[in-house]
Amino acid sequence: MAIACASHAAGEEAESADAPVAPPLPLPEPAGYTHWVGGIGIGNGLRLNNPFRLSQQLGDDAQSLSRTAVYFTSFAGVAFGAPNGLQHGGAVNLDAALDGIGQQTLTPAYLLLYRAAPPLWLRGRIGMPVVLTPDVTGGVEGSFGMTWLFTAGIGLYADLVGSVFYGAATYDQDVTTIPILSLQLGTTIDFEVLP
C-alpha cells in the first residue's frame, strides 16, 4: 500500500512538471529619457575672409584675417536616446554682438549629445544661422564641444564653432562668403529625466 501511494505521488509530480506555466505578466514600458540643456557664454572668432574690409584686421591689409566682435551667446536644447549612449535632438542658439555693429543671429540646429565619462559630455551641432540684424542673411554652421559638470546639473562648456555666412555683393563679387572660426566659453544647466 505504501509503495502504491509513493508511485501515485511520483506520477502527480511528473504531471505537474509537464503542466504549462503561465507567462509572466508584461511590465509597463518605462517612460522615455529626456535630456534638457541650456546655457550662456561669451564667444569670439576669426574671419577667414574679409570682403567688406571690416575693422580689427590681423594681417597686412583689409582683406586679410580679422577678428569678429566679442558676442554673447545663449542656447537651449533637448535630446532623446539611451542615457549612456548617443542622444539626438534639437537646439536653438541666440547670439548678439557686444561691440562694433549691433548684430543678432538665431540658429536652429540638430543636436547630438554623448556621455563620455560621468562628469564629461560631448556635444555636436549642425545648424542654419539666420542673421536678424542689421541685414537679414543666412549661412551654415557646425560645432563640436564639451561640457564638464561640477554638480549634477551645473557645469562649464567650451565649443569650437565653424560657420559660413553669405553676405551682400561687393564690387568684386556678386555674393560674398565669410567663413568664421570661433570659440565659445560659458556655463550650462543640465537636466535629465530618467526612465
N, C-alpha and C positions, 0 to 999 in steps of 0.2 A: 504494500500500500504506500509506504514512504517512497519507494522507487518510482511508483506511478505518479505521485504528486510532484516529485522532483522533475520528472521528464515533462509533465504538463506545464510546470513553471518555466522550464527552459524553452518550451515551444512558444509561450506567451512573450518571452523576452526577444526571441528571434522575430516574431511577428511585429513587435513594437519597433525593433531596429529597422525593419523594412518599410515601416509606415512612412508616408510622405511627410516632410517637415514644411510647415507654412513659411513662406519667405518673410524676412523681416520687413516691418513697416518702413516705407520710404521716409527719409529725413527731409525736413524742409530745406529748400535751397537757401544758402546764406545770402544775405544782402550784398549788393555789389560794392567793390572797393572804389573809393573816390579819393583823389589826391588834389587838394587845393593849394595853390601857391600864389604869392604876391610879393611885391617889394618896391623899394625906391632906391635910387642911386644917382651917381654922377658919372658922366662919360665925356670923353674927348677923343678926337680922331685925326687921321691924316687923309687929306685929299690926294689921290694919286694922279689927278688931272685937275687943272685949274683954269677952265676955259673962260671964266668971267674975270680973271685977274683979281681974285678975292684977296683980302689982306692976310697977314700972318704967314707970308711965304717963308719957306725954309731953304730954298735954293737961290740960284743966282739971278733968276728972272721971275716975272709974274706968273708964268705958266708952269713953274716947277712945283715940287711938293710943297704943300701948305697945310697948316693946322686948322681944324674946324673950330667953331665956337665950343666952349665948355657947355654941356647941356645937362639938364635934369631929366631923369628917366623914371618911369613907373610902369609896372606891369601887373597883370592878374591873369591866372590861367587855371585850368582844371584838366586832369588826366585820369584815365581809367586803365586797368590791367592788373596783372599779378602784383601783389605788394612788393615782392622781391625780384620782379622781372621788368621787362621793358613796358613802359606805360605810354599810351598815346592820348592826345587831347588837343586843346586849342588854347591860345593866349592872345591877349591884346596888350600892346605897348603904346604908351603916350610919351613922347619926348618933346622938350621945349628948350630952346637956346637960352642961355643965361647971359650972354654978352653978344655984341655985334647986332646984326639984323635979327629982329624977332621972327622966330620960325618954330612951328609946331608940326609934329609928324605923328600920325596914327598908323599903327602896324598890326593888322590881324595876321595871325600866324598859326601854323601847325606846330604842335609841341611834342617833344619826346623827353621822357624822364627815365633815369635808371639809377637804382641804389647801388653804388659801387662798394660801399662799406657802411656800417651803421651810422656814422655821422656825416658821410660824404655822398652827395647826389651829383650826377652828371646830367646836363640839360642841353638839348639841341632844339633849334627853332628855325623854321623856314617861313618867310612871310613876304607880304607885298606892302611896303610902306607907302602911305599917301601923305604928301606934304600939303598941309592945310593952309599955311600962310608963309610968306607973303603972296606966293603964286601957287596955285594947285598943280601938282605934278605927281609922278609916281616912280616906282622902281621895284627892285627885288632885293631881298636881304636874307642872310643866313647867319646863325650864331652858334657858338659852342661855349659852354661854361660849366662851372661847378659851384655847388653850394656846400658849405660846411656848417652844420647845425651845432651850436654850442649849448642849446637846450633842446627839448623835444620839438619845439615849434618856432624857434627864432635862430637865425643864422646870418652868415656873411656870404656874399656871392661875388664872382668875377666872371664876366662874359667877354669873349672876343667876337666882334661883330664885323662882318664884311657886307657891304651894300653897294649897289649901283643905282644912281638916280639919273633920271632923264630930265634935261633942262631945256630952256628956250634956245632959239637959234642965235648964232653969232655971225660975224662977217665971214668966218672960216667954215662953219658947219651949220647944216640945216637943223639937226638935232644933236645936242651935246650930251655926253655921258660923263658922269662924275663918279668914279669908284672911290669908296671911302673905307678905311680900315680903322676901327675904333675899339677902345677898351672901356668897359663899364664896371664900376665897383659900387657895392651897396649892401643894404641889409634886406633880409627876406623873412616873410612869415610863411610857415609850412603847416598845413593841417591835413591829416589823413583820417578818413573814415573807413575803419577796418570792417571786413565782412563778419 
